[in-house]
């Protein structure tokens, strides 16, 4: 009987490992790995040392305070403005760098003769808030996956539940939970771009509050999110509200929408997964935003491993307030001279749609920064296995909020031959981090007021 039980447990472990889910009886990160945080690993679980070639430097704490002369109203000071490109990748020489390029990058280089990748010296700029580091070390040993990997158990304050991940779904949860300054108010613009490069900006105001920054948070919540369209006139006033659960086995995403024409707040249960995003002309799904968001339950997540890849990083130039949106948005793709790429170690995770589950993407491949747990690039495939949409997240360290976030995001739809640019702030008000937001700012009454 004992041998039979042991055999069944081994079979269960193998099955769970294949699906990217840890066995529920193996809770938390091993004590020996927790002890490594802040030692040979960074406080967030990355390798502190550089690579043997010297092309990736060691992590020395990142940029933890704004540089001299920083004025939010004038945009971000580029701490690496003196850096020059080490080399430029084009369609003509892409084969030389194939092992460091994603499938999506290779396809963009092939399709667009004017598309290029300027590769700069690698700068490990990520720095998190001290309380984020402390919570990661305090809770890593006890956090566990809920049934099926679709939620988390024993989470109090940590936003890095698995600093030493053993499965694909654990890496995805690190991305979902990662900190973006505790709270923020962001004004940004998005651009559904036509094939000829023409566009009409869609502007929005976004409020985000992570419950880890609250003294007495509501149970089972990751964050509160409110998004209000402010232009153009035909969509101004449309707004959405999300209360995101930690354990999505117990409770699915709570979402509402406000329609200014009807002046009504209604529940929006479909504001998730592959339903079309608002104000993006059908060019992305709701779970596309920010690289990926929402419940991971519709995919089997396979941990491919950690690789050295050329990814967007330290894109301060792209936030310059002297730039107009027409300087960034070009036919076919954004202006490549404004984008900065670097060689970084990233976790590669492949999500394959579960049998019986529904989603327009049959497969997704994420490239996730080892330092910040932010998705920097994703390739997304249709049900036939054809590469369909390619997302680039032009990351940078927000030294006034402490965290890696987007200077801008671009999703290329290879089938529609169009693209969507999002999260650009050049002609908008400055982002405000650490705003004194509270849960009541994310009530349905607050949503109604925001839409009026």
C-alpha positions in Angstrom: 0.0 0.0 0.0 2.8 2.4 0.9 4.6 1.7 -2.4 1.3 2.2 -4.3 0.7 5.6 -2.5 4.3 6.7 -3.2 3.9 5.8 -6.9 0.7 7.8 -7.2 2.4 10.8 -5.6 5.3 10.6 -8.0 2.9 10.3 -10.9 0.9 13.4 -9.6 4.1 15.4 -9.3 5.2 14.5 -12.8 1.8 15.5 -14.2 1.8 18.8 -12.3 5.3 19.6 -13.4 4.4 19.0 -17.0 1.5 21.4 -16.7 3.5 24.1 -15.1 1.8 23.8 -11.7 3.6 22.9 -8.4 2.2 20.2 -6.2 0.1 21.8 -3.4 1.9 19.9 -0.7 5.2 21.5 -1.6 4.5 24.9 -0.2 6.7 28.0 -0.6 10.3 28.6 -1.5 12.9 26.4 0.1 14.6 27.9 3.2 18.0 27.6 1.5 16.8 29.6 -1.5 15.1 32.3 0.7 18.5 32.7 2.5 20.1 33.5 -0.9 17.9 36.7 -1.3 20.2 39.7 -0.9 23.2 37.5 -1.1 24.1 35.8 -4.4 20.6 36.6 -5.6 19.1 40.1 -5.6 16.3 40.8 -3.2 13.8 39.9 -6.0 15.5 36.6 -6.9 17.6 37.5 -9.9 21.2 36.4 -10.3 23.3 39.2 -8.8 26.4 38.4 -10.8 26.9 39.3 -14.4 27.5 36.8 -17.1 30.9 35.3 -17.9 31.4 37.3 -21.1 30.9 40.6 -19.2 28.1 41.7 -21.6 25.6 41.6 -18.7 27.0 43.4 -15.6 26.3 42.6 -12.0 23.4 44.1 -10.2 24.5 46.9 -7.9 21.2 48.1 -6.5 19.8 49.9 -9.6 18.6 53.5 -9.7 16.9 54.1 -6.3 16.5 57.8 -6.4 15.9 60.5 -9.1 19.0 62.0 -10.6 19.9 65.7 -10.1 17.7 68.0 -12.0 14.7 65.7 -12.3 11.5 67.7 -12.9 8.4 65.5 -13.6 6.8 68.3 -15.6 9.8 68.2 -18.0 10.0 64.4 -18.3 12.5 61.9 -17.2 16.2 62.6 -17.1 18.0 59.9 -19.0 20.8 58.6 -16.8 22.3 56.8 -19.7 22.2 59.6 -22.3 25.9 59.3 -23.0 25.6 55.6 -24.1 26.1 54.9 -27.8 24.7 51.8 -29.6 27.1 48.9 -29.6 25.6 47.6 -32.8 22.4 47.7 -34.9 20.4 44.7 -36.1 18.6 44.9 -39.4 17.0 42.4 -41.7 20.3 42.1 -43.5 22.3 40.9 -40.4 19.5 39.4 -38.3 20.8 35.8 -38.8 24.0 36.7 -36.9 22.0 37.4 -33.8 19.2 34.8 -34.2 19.8 33.1 -30.9 19.3 36.4 -29.0 16.2 37.5 -30.9 12.6 36.4 -30.4 10.5 34.9 -33.2 8.5 38.1 -33.2 11.6 40.4 -33.5 12.9 38.3 -36.4 9.6 38.5 -38.2 9.4 42.3 -37.8 13.0 42.6 -39.2 12.0 40.5 -42.1 8.8 42.4 -42.9 9.9 46.0 -42.5 13.1 47.2 -44.2 13.0 50.3 -42.1 12.7 48.4 -38.8 15.9 48.0 -36.8 17.1 47.2 -33.3 19.7 49.5 -31.8 21.5 47.6 -29.0 23.1 49.6 -26.2 25.3 48.6 -23.2 23.3 46.6 -20.6 22.4 48.7 -17.6 20.7 46.9 -14.7 18.7 49.9 -13.5 15.9 48.1 -11.6 15.5 49.1 -7.9 12.4 48.2 -5.9 10.9 49.7 -2.7 12.5 48.5 0.5 9.2 47.2 1.8 8.9 45.0 -1.4 12.2 43.4 -0.7 11.4 42.8 2.9 8.0 41.2 2.2 9.5 38.9 -0.5 12.0 37.5 2.0 9.5 37.3 4.9 6.8 35.4 2.9 8.5 33.4 0.2 8.7 30.3 2.4 4.9 30.1 3.0 3.3 31.4 -0.2 1.8 28.6 -2.2 -0.3 28.0 -5.4 -4.0 27.5 -5.1 -5.7 24.6 -6.8 -4.6 24.4 -10.5 -2.2 27.3 -10.0 -5.0 29.8 -10.6 -4.5 31.7 -7.4 -2.2 32.2 -4.4 -2.4 31.2 -0.8 -0.9 32.7 2.3 -0.1 36.1 0.7 -0.1 39.1 3.1 2.3 41.8 1.7 4.6 40.1 -0.8 4.4 41.1 -4.5 7.1 38.6 -5.4 5.5 35.3 -4.3 8.1 33.1 -6.0 11.5 34.7 -6.1 13.1 31.4 -7.0 10.5 29.9 -9.3 10.2 26.3 -10.1 7.4 26.4 -12.7 6.0 28.5 -15.5 2.9 29.6 -13.7 5.0 30.8 -10.7 6.9 33.2 -13.1 3.6 34.4 -14.5 2.3 35.1 -11.0 5.5 37.1 -10.2 4.6 39.3 -13.2 1.0 39.7 -12.3 1.8 40.6 -8.6 4.9 42.8 -9.2 5.0 46.3 -7.7 4.6 49.5 -9.7 5.3 52.1 -7.0 2.4 51.0 -4.6 0.0 53.4 -6.3 -0.1 55.7 -9.3 -2.2 58.1 -11.3 -1.2 58.0 -15.0 -2.3 60.1 -17.9 -1.4 58.4 -21.2 -2.3 58.1 -24.9 -2.9 55.1 -27.1 -2.9 55.0 -30.9 -4.7 52.4 -33.1 -2.5 53.0 -36.2 -3.7 52.6 -39.7 -1.6 50.9 -42.4 -0.5 54.3 -43.8 0.6 55.5 -40.4 -2.3 57.8 -39.6 -3.8 57.8 -36.1 -6.2 59.5 -33.7 -4.9 59.6 -30.1 -7.1 58.0 -27.5 -6.3 59.6 -24.1 -7.0 58.2 -20.7 -6.6 58.6 -17.0 -5.6 55.5 -15.0 -5.7 55.0 -11.2 -3.9 51.9 -9.8 -3.6 50.9 -6.1 -1.9 47.7 -4.9 -3.5 46.4 -1.7 0.0 45.5 -0.4 0.5 49.2 0.3 -2.7 49.4 2.5 -2.6 48.9 6.3 -5.9 46.9 6.4 -6.5 45.6 2.9 -9.7 43.9 1.8 -9.2 40.1 1.8 -8.2 38.4 -1.5 -7.2 41.4 -3.5 -4.1 42.2 -5.6 -5.0 45.6 -6.8 -7.8 48.1 -7.7 -7.8 49.7 -11.1 -9.8 52.4 -12.8 -9.5 53.6 -16.4 -11.3 56.6 -17.8 -11.2 57.7 -21.5 -10.8 61.5 -21.8 -10.6 61.8 -25.5 -11.6 62.0 -28.3 -15.0 63.4 -27.7 -16.9 60.4 -29.1 -15.5 58.1 -26.4 -14.7 60.6 -23.6 -16.3 59.5 -20.3 -16.2 55.7 -20.9 -14.7 54.2 -17.8 -14.0 50.8 -16.4 -13.3 49.5 -12.9 -11.5 46.3 -11.7 -11.1 44.7 -8.3 -8.5 42.0 -9.0 -8.5 38.9 -6.7 -5.4 37.0 -5.5 -7.1 33.6 -5.4 -9.1 33.4 -8.6 -10.3 29.9 -7.7 -12.4 31.5 -4.9 -13.5 34.6 -6.8 -13.2 35.6 -10.4 -12.4 39.2 -11.5 -14.9 41.8 -10.4 -15.4 44.4 -13.1 -17.8 47.2 -14.0 -18.1 49.7 -16.8 -19.7 53.1 -17.1 -21.4 54.3 -20.3 -21.8 58.1 -20.4 -24.6 57.9 -22.9 -26.7 55.7 -20.7 -25.2 57.2 -17.5 -25.2 53.8 -15.9 -22.7 51.6 -14.1 -23.1 47.9 -15.1 -21.3 44.8 -14.1 -18.8 43.7 -16.8 -18.0 40.0 -16.3 -16.5 39.9 -19.8 -13.9 42.5 -19.1 -11.2 39.8 -19.1 -9.4 37.2 -21.1 -9.8 37.7 -24.9 -12.6 40.2 -24.9 -11.6 43.4 -26.9 -10.0 46.2 -25.0 -11.7 49.6 -24.8 -10.5 52.3 -27.1 -8.1 50.1 -29.1 -10.0 49.4 -32.3 -10.0 45.7 -31.7 -6.2 45.4 -31.8 -5.7 43.8 -28.4 -7.5 41.7 -25.9 -8.1 42.8 -22.3 -5.5 40.3 -21.0 -2.9 41.7 -23.5 -2.5 44.9 -21.6 0.7 45.4 -19.6 2.2 42.4 -21.2 -0.3 40.1 -19.6 -2.9 40.4 -16.8 -5.7 38.4 -15.2 -6.2 34.8 -14.3 -3.7 32.3 -15.7 -6.3 29.5 -15.7 -6.9 29.0 -19.4 -3.3 28.1 -20.2 -0.8 25.4 -19.3 2.4 27.3 -18.5 5.7 25.7 -19.4 9.0 27.1 -18.0 11.4 27.0 -20.9 14.2 28.5 -18.7 16.3 31.6 -18.4 18.0 33.0 -21.5 20.1 35.9 -22.6 18.0 37.9 -25.0 18.0 41.3 -26.6 15.0 43.2 -25.2 13.7 46.8 -24.8 15.2 48.4 -21.7 15.9 51.8 -20.2 13.8 53.6 -22.8 14.1 57.1 -21.2 14.5 58.7 -24.6 11.0 57.6 -25.6 9.5 59.7 -22.7 11.0 63.0 -23.8 8.4 65.7 -23.4 9.9 67.5 -26.5 8.6 64.6 -28.7 5.3 64.8 -30.4 3.4 61.7 -31.0 3.9 62.1 -34.7 7.6 61.8 -34.0 7.1 58.3 -32.5 4.3 56.8 -34.7 5.4 55.9 -38.2 3.9 53.7 -40.9 4.3 50.0 -40.2 6.1 50.5 -36.8 7.3 53.1 -34.4 10.4 55.2 -34.9 13.2 52.7 -34.2 15.7 55.5 -33.5 13.9 56.3 -30.3 14.0 52.7 -29.0 16.7 51.3 -26.8 17.5 47.5 -26.6 19.9 45.7 -24.3 21.1 42.2 -23.6 19.4 40.9 -20.4 18.6 37.6 -18.8 14.9 36.8 -19.0 12.7 34.0 -18.0 11.0 32.4 -21.0 7.5 31.0 -20.4 5.3 29.3 -22.9 1.5 29.2 -22.4 -0.5 26.7 -24.4 -4.3 26.9 -24.4 -5.8 24.1 -22.3 -8.1 21.6 -24.1 -11.6 22.8 -23.8 -10.7 26.4 -22.9 -11.5 29.3 -25.2 -9.2 32.1 -26.2 -8.2 33.7 -29.5 -4.5 32.9 -28.8 -3.6 29.3 -29.0 -0.1 29.9 -27.6 1.7 32.8 -25.9 5.5 33.1 -25.3 6.6 35.6 -22.6 10.1 37.0 -22.0 10.1 38.2 -18.4 12.9 40.4 -16.9 14.8 38.5 -14.2 15.3 41.7 -12.1 11.8 43.2 -12.1 9.5 40.3 -13.2 8.1 42.5 -16.0 7.2 41.1 -19.3 9.4 42.8 -21.9 8.2 41.0 -25.0 5.5 38.5 -26.0 4.8 36.5 -29.1 1.2 35.3 -29.5 -0.1 32.7 -31.9 -3.5 31.9 -33.4 -5.3 28.6 -33.2 -3.4 27.3 -36.2 0.0 28.0 -34.6 0.8 31.0 -36.8 2.5 34.0 -35.2 -0.2 36.6 -35.0 0.6 39.5 -32.6 4.0 40.7 -31.3 4.1 42.9 -28.2 7.1 45.0 -27.2 7.1 46.7 -23.8 9.6 49.6 -23.9 10.6 49.3 -20.3 12.4 51.8 -18.0 13.1 52.2 -14.3 10.7 54.8 -12.9 13.1 56.1 -10.3 10.4 58.4 -8.8 8.2 55.3 -8.1 10.8 52.5 -7.9 9.8 49.9 -10.4 10.1 48.9 -14.0 7.2 50.1 -16.2 6.5 51.0 -19.8 7.7 54.2 -21.5 5.4 52.8 -24.1 4.0 49.5 -25.4 3.4 48.4 -29.0 1.4 45.5 -30.2 2.0 44.6 -33.9 -0.9 42.7 -35.5 0.8 40.8 -38.4 -2.4 39.6 -39.9 -4.2 43.0 -39.9 -0.9 44.7 -40.9 -1.6 47.4 -38.3 -0.3 48.1 -34.8 -1.4 49.6 -31.5 0.8 51.9 -29.5 -0.1 52.4 -25.8 1.0 54.0 -22.5 2.8 56.9 -24.1 2.9 60.1 -22.0 4.9 62.6 -24.0 2.1 65.1 -24.4 0.3 64.3 -21.2 0.5 65.3 -17.5 3.3 63.7 -15.5 2.7 60.3 -13.8 2.2 60.6 -10.1 3.5 57.7 -7.9 2.6 57.1 -4.3 -0.7 58.9 -4.4 -2.7 58.6 -1.3 -5.4 56.4 -2.8 -7.8 54.3 -0.8 -10.2 51.5 -1.6 -13.2 53.8 -1.6 -11.6 55.6 -4.6 -12.4 52.4 -6.5 -16.1 52.1 -5.7 -18.9 52.0 -8.3 -19.9 55.5 -7.1 -16.4 56.7 -7.8 -16.6 55.1 -11.2 -19.8 57.0 -12.0 -18.2 60.3 -10.8 -15.1 59.6 -13.0 -17.3 59.2 -16.1 -19.2 62.4 -15.7 
